Structures are given as C-alpha cells and as structure tokens.
C-alpha cells in the first residue's frame, strides 16, 4: 500500500469520507470511511457521486465500488480501518533509452580467470583478450523506444519522457552499417568510454606471467618485458619480445623477433611461419619456415627451418641445426667435442614424411618376407600345391592376394619417397659456410652426403655435397 495524502474530505449527514491519493502521483484513488452511522445505505451510484464531487472521472472500478456496497450491507465495513482502491489512471510509459547490445564483450582492462568445471581457477588463462576477425559483427545499436503518455484519475494527460539516444563513437578499425557495428580488421575489441575500436596490435607492458596469462591473439603481439617459464604466446601476426623468453611456448604465423635471448631449459619451443630472430638461444627448439637469425650463440638447441640458418657471428654448440636453404655460421661444435649435427639442403617437413614412408617400407618388407616363407615352398612344388586340401588352397590364395597388395604398397611408398626427395632437392641450397672453426666431432650432412669431422677445420670454408665421391667437399673461401 502506498503512502497516501488527503485529496478531499466529504462530510455528509451519515458519513465522513476521505478521498485519498498517493503522495507522488495521481493515477490511483482510495476511499476511506472515517465515520459511518449505523444503517447507512451505500450504493454504487452514491459512491460514484462522491468520486464525481472529488473530480475523479477516469478509471473508476465499478467492481471495487460493488465490493464496498456489499461489505457495508453485511456489516463488515469498519470506520477508518480500510483504504479501498476505487480508480486507476493509465500509467505513463516512458521511452527506454537507447543502448548497445554487444555480441562480443570488449576486452577488459582488469584480469579475470577461467574457471573449469570443477570450479578450479586456471591462473594461466586470463580473459584480457577478446579476439575478433575481420568483418565480424560486434554490436547492435538499439534505438530508444517510443514513449506512451498516461492519464491520471482526473482525466489529465501525463506526458511521457522520450528515451535518450545512445552515444557511440567509432574508433579505429570499426565501421557502422545501419544499426550494426563491424570490425574492419582482425584484432582486440576495446571499449574506452563511449568509443569502440579494434586494435590489430596487442601491447603487453608487463611480463607474460600470472598477471597477464597465456596469450592467443589474431594479430601482432608486442611484449615489453619477458615471456616467463611455462607460459605461451600464440599469434596470427608478428610476436615481438623486448627482453627474454624462458621455457615457454611461442608460436607465430609471421616473424618472432626477440631483442633478448632464449633460455629454453630443455622445454622452450618456438614455431614461426616467418623468421625467428634473437640474440642467443639455449636449450630450445626453434622451428620456422623463414630464416633463423641468432646473433651470438646457439647452444644445445634443435633448429629446423625451411629457410636459412643465417648466423654468421654465432657459435653452434650441441644439438642439431637443419636448414633447407643453407647455413652461414661462425663456429660448429666446441673444444670439448660436444656432438653437434648440422644439416643443409634438407626440408625437415619432407624428411619427416620420407621417414614415415621408409618405416612403412620396412614394415611392408617384413610382411612380404613372412608370406614368402609360408607359401614359397608350396609354390615351388606344383605337386604339393595340387595335393593341398580345398581349405588350404583357399588359404594360399588369400596369402597370394595379400602378397600382391603388400608389393603394390611397397612400390607406391618407394615411388612417393623418391618423389619427395626430388621435390626437396629441387629447391634446396646444399651449402654450409663456416667463418671460424669446425671442431672435431661435428656431424655434417648436406643433401645425401655425410661427413664426421675428425680434426678441427679453420675457416672461412665452404662445405658442399660431393655426390661423385659420396662425401662432402671443404674448400677455403674469401668472405
């Protein structure tokens, strides 16, 4: 029941009636019987007259008046005890303000964490990035709704308020088509005040650690500090790190550029469709389609590239470096004879496929040999073959069909392996330039030729495949 105020008091010979209104509006009217003489007769018409005298002309509820009449007739109507709602106006319907309905929430500035199904918090996966793709529908502008005027119980019009238009500023890389807002590039969706934008570059001003979490971004990532151990950064664009990369996972569809070094601790993994650049790399795996450029040293790393290992001032110590487009290095191996393998002119991806075919050839050869041992003696003696029971003859036939199948598989695998070898060879650079020293114990592979270095070789030298002598030629060069 709302708090009421007196609008009008009507005093008659047998009763005093208060016509009451809520204190804050005029869309309801209540009757209160403050004095009611015994045997006072009330009718719907007499109650309407009271309302008419009070000026109430709109929304009178006849059923409510009948209820009062019935209560009075039964003796249940009590003086001053009840407030009867007898008329209601038409409520005003103000227009709703315009708004923006987001189909994807803008990226937050504060960290919040993913929670798994067991209600455990994953502190490495925050939600600082809301990735969007080019031409993605980001939000819809909802226009203000139309207002609807009301009417009070005195028949007076109540003006409704018109809803306010929503203010939206289109920032960079955001476009509007009608009431829809779209991204014009892939990137991070951001809201700053009433401005919406998409940034194709994600700038991280802290370490990639627990404050930032793992990063998976559709554009370029610029990290002003380190990528800490056990965290990951994955990006469709470049990844630029101002300081160090620890035992982390870093994967980019373009270049990975590290102004500091890589301390992989045996777990660091970097993969790039473009190039990989760093000051040094320790105990990490580097895989790229572009060139690998390390300025100072590559120690106990696995390096695989479809480009060139272009490190003329670096020492390569331990591990393995494989490059399709050749290698330019300062030193291979060390005085301690650490095993270091260098491979030039081979495509590591094709080599993996070739190894798979070679494994298949080996297994197929074993199956062929096994079948030959069983049916070879039988096929060599026609009398034995003719004397076999029908069931064993059927079994021999099945083995012959299997033998045919395995030989076809063997031929197909050998042909595909040879084709891959030709494909890799046609685009490769089968050359290694060593500017200072090749230490003894280094394993050199160029194309299909191999060489174990047994004594230190002073540079600058060029190493090339020597197919005629099935070795690797080493010649001095002037650089």
Secondary structure, DSSP 8 states (H G I E B T S, - for coil): ---EEEEEEEE-SSEEEEEEEETT-SSEEEEEEEEE-TT----HHHHHHHHHHTT--S-B-HHHHHHHHHHHHTT---TTT--EEEEE-B--B-----EEEESS----SS--EEE-TTS-EEEEEE----EE-TT-EEEEEE-----B-EE-TTS-EE----------EE-TTEEEETTEEEESSSEEEEEETTEEEEESEEEE-S-BSTTT--EEESSEEEESS-B-TT-EEEESS-EEESS-B-S-EEEESS-EEESS-EEEEEEEEEEESS-EEEEEEEEEEEEESS-EEEEEEEEEEEEEESS-EEEEEEEEEEEEEEETT-EEEEEES-TT---EEEEES--HHHHHHHHHHHHHHHHHHHHHHHHHHHHHHHHH-HHHHHHS-HHHHHHHHHHHHHHHHHHHHHHHHHHHHHHHHHHHHHH---EEEEEEEE-TTEEEEETTEEEE--S-EESSEEEEEETTTTEEEEEE---
